[in-house]
C-alpha cells in the first residue's frame, strides 16, 4: 500500500511538471508565431479601410443620383404627357364653342 501511494504521488508530480512544461512551450510558441503588430501597419490598415469605405459611399451616392435622375425624367415625361393631352382637350373644347 505504501509503495502504491508513493508511486501515485510520483506519477502525479510527473504529470503536473509535464503539464507546466507543455503550457510554457505553448505560450513560447504562440509568442514566436504571433508577432506584435507595429503601429505603422495598423495605421496603413485603417487608412485603407477608410479609403475603401469612402469609395463605396461615393459609388452608392453615384447610383442614387442616377436613380433620382431617371425617376425625375420619368416623372417629367409623364407629367408633360398629361398636360399636353389636357391642353389638347381644352383646345378641342374651345374650338367647339
N, C-alpha and C positions, 0 to 999 in steps of 0.2 A: 504494500500500500504506500509506503514512504517513497519507494522508487518511482512508482507511478505518479505520485504527487510532484516529485522533483522533475520528472520528465515532462509533465504537463506544464509546469512553471517555465522550464527551459524553452519548450516549444512556443509558449505564449510570448515570452520575451523576444524570441527569434522572429515571430510573426510581426510583433509590434515594431521592431527595428526595420524589418523589411518594408513595412507599410510607410514608415518615416522616410526611408531611403527612396522608395518609389515616388512618394509625394514630392520630395526635394528635386528628384530628377524631372518630374513633370513640370514643376514650376520653372526650373532652369531651362528646360527645352522650350517652354512657352515664351519665356523672356527672350530667348535667342531667335525664335521663329517670328514673333510679332515685334518689329522694331517700333520705337516711339515715333509717332508722326511728327514731322518737323512743321514749324509754323508756316513756312512758305508754301508747302504743298497743300496745307489746309486753306490758306488764302486763295491759292490758284483754283482749288476745287470750288470754293464759294463764288469766286468771280465767274467761273464757267457756268455754274448753276444759275446765277443771276442773269448772265447773258442769254442763256437758253430760255429762261423764263420771259425775259423781255422780248425775245424773238417770237416765242409762242403767243404772247399777248398781242404783239404787232400783227401777226398773222391772223389771229382771231378778230381783231379790230378791222383789218382789211376785208375779211369775209363778211363781217356785219355791215360795213359800209356798202359793199357790193349788193348785199341783200336789200338794204334800205333803198338804194338807188333803183334797183329792179322793181321793188314794190311801189315806190313813188312814181316811177314811169308807168307802171301798170295802172295805178290809180288815176293818174292824169289822163291816160288814154281812155279809160272807162268813163271818167267824168266828161271829157271832151266829146266823146261819142254820145253821151246822154244829152249834153247841152245842144249839140248840133241837131239832134233829132227833135228836141223840143222847139228849137228855133225854126226848124223846117215846118213843124206843125203849126206854130204861130204864124208863120208866113203864109201857109196854106189857108188858115182861118181868116187872116186879113185879106187875102186875095179873094176869098169867097164873099166877104162883106162888102 
